[in-house]
Amino acid sequence: MSKDSSFIAMGLGLVEHALLDVIARDNLHLRPAHMPRTRRARANGRLKLIEQIVRRLIAMMALGLHVVFAPPKQCAPSPDLPDGVEIVIFPGAVEYHLTLLPASQQLNL
């Protein structure tokens, strides 16, 4: 295991422990029908913090991926048209494909 994956595994373990702590503190394992407003607010606050931690761990895992993009596909051949039918091609029309944006330029003010 690399340092990054062990860090993420440790983080997910701590998140699991925090989630179990929220469940045990507020007796959620008993499935209460009603919760006092303050206890519900406190539990929601803790769950939001846990959610942020999980989102950050997922972002860290995504940054560690090595994405290999497939080469672009060839355009499909034009279909055979009946006699007397033509496809009109406008010379100035641009076909938009997924392209990279141009490099950012500094503004000279």
C-alpha positions, 0 to 999 in steps of 0.5 A, spaced: 500 500 500 502 506 498 502 512 503 496 515 499 492 509 499 493 508 506 492 515 508 485 514 505 484 508 508 485 511 515 481 517 513 475 512 511 476 508 517 475 514 522 469 517 518 466 510 519 468 511 527 465 518 527 458 515 523 458 510 529 459 515 534 453 519 531 449 513 531 450 511 538 450 518 541 443 519 539 440 512 539 439 512 532 440 504 532 433 504 536 430 508 530 426 513 535 420 516 532 421 523 534 428 526 536 428 533 540 430 539 535 437 540 539 439 533 538 437 533 531 440 539 529 447 537 533 446 530 529 445 533 522 451 538 524 456 532 525 453 528 519 454 534 514 462 534 517 462 527 516 459 528 509 465 534 507 470 529 509 468 523 505 467 528 499 474 531 500 477 523 501 473 522 494 476 528 491 483 525 493 482 518 490 480 522 484 486 526 483 490 519 484 487 516 478 491 516 471 486 517 466 488 515 459 483 518 453 481 514 447 483 517 440 478 521 437 473 516 432 473 517 425 467 521 422 461 516 419 461 516 412 456 520 408 449 515 407 447 514 400 442 518 398 437 517 392 437 520 386 436 528 385 438 529 393 444 533 395 447 535 402 448 542 403 455 544 406 456 551 408 463 553 407 463 557 414 460 552 418 464 549 424 463 542 427 464 542 434 467 536 438 470 536 444 476 540 444 481 543 449 480 551 451 485 555 449 491 557 454 489 562 458 492 569 457 494 575 461 491 581 461 495 587 460 491 593 464 
